[in-house]
Amino acid sequence: MKALHIACASVVALFAAGAAAQTPGSIEARAKAGISKGLDWLVSKQQTNGVWSSAQNPALTAMPAWVLSKSGLERDAAAVAKAVAHIKSCVQEDGGIYVVVPGRRGGSYGTYNTAICMTALHYCDPVGSVRILQKAREYVASTQLTGEEGGNNGGFGYEAASSPRAGGADLNNSAWVISAMALTAGVEESRPVDEKRADIDWEAALGYVDRMQVKAGAKGADPDDAGGFLYRLPDRGLPSSTIPAAPQGGADARSQISNLTSVAMQRGGGTRPPLRSYGSITYSGLLSMLYARVGRDDPRVVSAIDYARRHWTLSENPGQGQQGIYFYYTIMARALSLLDVDALPPVKDGDAPIAWRDELIEKVLSLQKEDGSWVNDNNRWFENDSVLTTSYAILTLEYAMRMFM
């Protein structure tokens, strides 16, 4: 507990300092230039029907629309309008925003697609999408997994609990839902008086998030994982850190299970290897706690921040290498922006605090290609889709630049 108290003191000191540190003008100017170049590239890749990447996953169109929403340029507003029209065309009778693809392995990813589309509509068309958001909130709330003792209870997976493809809860989908429901809560104020307001069970959702965090001294846990989060609880003998997540790329998560079984065996020496936390999912857990209004001085938040500073790196997604590194940058920027700090406590006593905004901006800009795009050579979670990774990269810069609060 001594280490936790030290970390808590350091974090509280940083909160007290507030947002006094400012991004130097040279970094700010280069970041704006990088964003502008990236937006030019994104707009050039939009299809005439408003779609980016795949019409079967509206979330992949919602992501660049979200990125473009802060541009202020007439050209970008037109691109957003076309994207919004496509997203709205995917609204189903049950209120979900997804596309039914008969026979597709993994189903429609109804919960995942709806949550990300809700987020995009919140930023891109808040007034014109009120009724759609109200119905989407009803749909998402209905997909929460409830009635279980521990385990998946309170969490969210790719599909509704009633779907034969539900597959249990995971922290990535749960984080998307928790943030979307928090962001769109205001639409309930204009709901017709004869309708019941829609919301998730926040206590159960937070309980699920809490179970995903590795507690110091937990049986079978590596002490280095303390404060970090798991993607999900054990599933079919696989450790949570090896089960692929469609929300980071829209792929069919279960298609890789057979290949991952051997990896799990190698890591753990049996069918139940040790559970391991990793970088991007830890920031998803932190983001979820903050949107669930857990206090910044809560031991769970402090422990997550302590994990983040102990595992601080921008050269890889800790625990995953190059897999999902652009999503790692994005979820880091979103979580730390919501936390409202400009620096993390130093890794070693006497070192300077970690100026995450400046370091993250510099790193992302260094990876931008000449044409304005970004791409990951590692295709885990489909990060070789340059539209997806460019959206992640620009969103990272925008959050680091305080364009989203």
Number of C-alpha atoms within 10 A of each C-alpha: 7 7 10 16 13 13 23 22 15 18 22 14 12 18 18 11 13 12 12 9 11 11 16 9 9 8 16 17 12 14 22 15 14 23 26 16 18 25 22 17 17 25 20 10 15 19 15 10 11 21 25 25 17 12 18 18 28 29 29 25 30 28 22 28 31 22 26 29 20 15 14 9 10 9 12 20 17 13 22 27 16 19 29 25 13 19 29 16 13 21 19 17 9 12 19 25 33 26 20 15 12 8 8 9 14 20 18 21 28 25 30 30 30 31 28 25 31 32 24 27 26 22 18 23 15 18 11 12 16 19 17 20 29 23 20 26 27 19 24 29 19 19 23 26 25 17 10 9 8 12 17 27 20 25 31 33 28 29 26 23 19 11 12 10 16 20 17 19 25 24 29 28 26 28 27 23 31 25 21 23 25 16 15 20 15 15 20 18 10 11 16 10 8 6 8 10 16 20 17 20 15 15 11 19 25 22 17 24 27 16 18 25 25 26 19 17 11 11 10 10 16 16 13 14 25 20 26 29 31 28 29 29 20 17 12 10 14 25 27 24 22 19 20 20 23 20 24 22 23 21 19 17 17 15 12 13 15 9 9 17 18 15 16 22 16 12 14 15 12 14 16 16 19 20 22 21 29 23 27 29 28 31 28 27 29 34 27 26 25 19 20 18 12 16 14 19 14 11 16 22 22 24 24 23 25 26 23 24 19 16 18 18 14 16 10 17 22 21 15 17 13 18 21 25 26 29 25 27 26 24 26 26 26 23 22 22 20 17 18 16 21 23 22 23 25 18 17 10 8 7 9 12 17 16 16 21 23 20 14 20 26 15 14 20 20 10 14 19 14 9 10 19 24 27 21 20 13 14 14 19 21 21 26 18 16 18 25 27 25 29 27 27 29 31 27 27 27 22 22 28 21 15 12 13 11
